[in-house]
Amino acid sequence: MGEKLKLEEKLMRFAVPALYNKMVETFSAVNLHPHDVQGTVVKDESGFTVTLRFAADFSTSVSAHISFEQADHPDDEVTRFLDDAARKCKSQLISDYYKMIKL
């Protein structure tokens, strides 16, 4: 009875396709490719914890918890999260690029 259920991290592309498509649309608007970011979700009783990893080695991440309804029909809150993530990702990739060419 006291056992914790192991939460499994899944790729957003397969677990929540509507949210993945919104992410692709948002990142494309700032000229980022879907391969620049790795989106995963962990499902719990109230929704999903979304984690977006980016940077040259996917070491930087942002997370948010969204409901099942928001996952199927992304609203303004989800759009703001994805916009912020896209800006951070773009900034990080530009920073990584300039660090690389200085070497």
Summary of the structure (lengths in Angstrom):
residues: 103
radius of gyration: 14.9
end to end distance: 55.7
largest distance: 56.5
contacts: 282
relative contact order: 0.18
helix: 50%
strand: 25%
